[in-house]
Amino acid sequence: DGMSCAITVPAKSANYTATLDDDTILVDATSGTVTITLPAASTATNKIYTVKKIDSSGNAVTVDPNAAETIDGASSKVLSAQWATSEIQCNGAAWFALANI
């Protein structure tokens, strides 16, 4: 039909601050723990991120909201197992986990 959809899918292996252009963030923590920092909630109303740990190491991937913001009231979300995934949405004031796989 001639229509296409471009989605940014960065693969990260070091600490990274998500941008509003990101959608899915694949994380390889083989070399050590990795923190994905979310942007300020006030700048990300209705934004959805999917963060997925793609390696089998014992190193964790931490999804960390900006400053004192939370995800479902928690200061962060930790992905420990390979293929662990968290889908997170912002309402402009806080972040909410929609799905944890």
HUSUL-V657580 format. One record per residue. N is the residue number from 1. RES is the residue in one small letter. SS is DSSP state (@ for helix, = for strand, . for the rest). Layout:
n=N res=RES ss=SS
n=N res=RES ss=SS
This chain:
n=1 res=d ss=.
n=2 res=g ss=.
n=3 res=m ss=.
n=4 res=s ss=.
n=5 res=c ss=.
n=6 res=a ss=.
n=7 res=i ss=.
n=8 res=t ss==
n=9 res=v ss==
n=10 res=p ss==
n=11 res=a ss==
n=12 res=k ss==
n=13 res=s ss=.
n=14 res=a ss=.
n=15 res=n ss=.
n=16 res=y ss==
n=17 res=t ss==
n=18 res=a ss=.
n=19 res=t ss=.
n=20 res=l ss=.
n=21 res=d ss=.
n=22 res=d ss==
n=23 res=d ss==
n=24 res=t ss==
n=25 res=i ss==
n=26 res=l ss==
n=27 res=v ss==
n=28 res=d ss=.
n=29 res=a ss=.
n=30 res=t ss=.
n=31 res=s ss=.
n=32 res=g ss=.
n=33 res=t ss=.
n=34 res=v ss==
n=35 res=t ss==
n=36 res=i ss==
n=37 res=t ss==
n=38 res=l ss=.
n=39 res=p ss=.
n=40 res=a ss=.
n=41 res=a ss=@
n=42 res=s ss=@
n=43 res=t ss=@
n=44 res=a ss=.
n=45 res=t ss=.
n=46 res=n ss=.
n=47 res=k ss=.
n=48 res=i ss==
n=49 res=y ss==
n=50 res=t ss==
n=51 res=v ss==
n=52 res=k ss==
n=53 res=k ss==
n=54 res=i ss=.
n=55 res=d ss=.
n=56 res=s ss=.
n=57 res=s ss=.
n=58 res=g ss=.
n=59 res=n ss=.
n=60 res=a ss=.
n=61 res=v ss==
n=62 res=t ss==
n=63 res=v ss==
n=64 res=d ss==
n=65 res=p ss=.
n=66 res=n ss=.
n=67 res=a ss=.
n=68 res=a ss=.
n=69 res=e ss=.
n=70 res=t ss=.
n=71 res=i ss==
n=72 res=d ss=.
n=73 res=g ss=.
n=74 res=a ss==
n=75 res=s ss=.
n=76 res=s ss==
n=77 res=k ss==
n=78 res=v ss==
n=79 res=l ss==
n=80 res=s ss=.
n=81 res=a ss=.
n=82 res=q ss=.
n=83 res=w ss=.
n=84 res=a ss=.
n=85 res=t ss==
n=86 res=s ss==
n=87 res=e ss==
n=88 res=i ss==
n=89 res=q ss==
n=90 res=c ss==
n=91 res=n ss=.
n=92 res=g ss=.
n=93 res=a ss=.
n=94 res=a ss=.
n=95 res=w ss==
n=96 res=f ss==
n=97 res=a ss==
n=98 res=l ss==
n=99 res=a ss==
n=100 res=n ss==
n=101 res=i ss=.
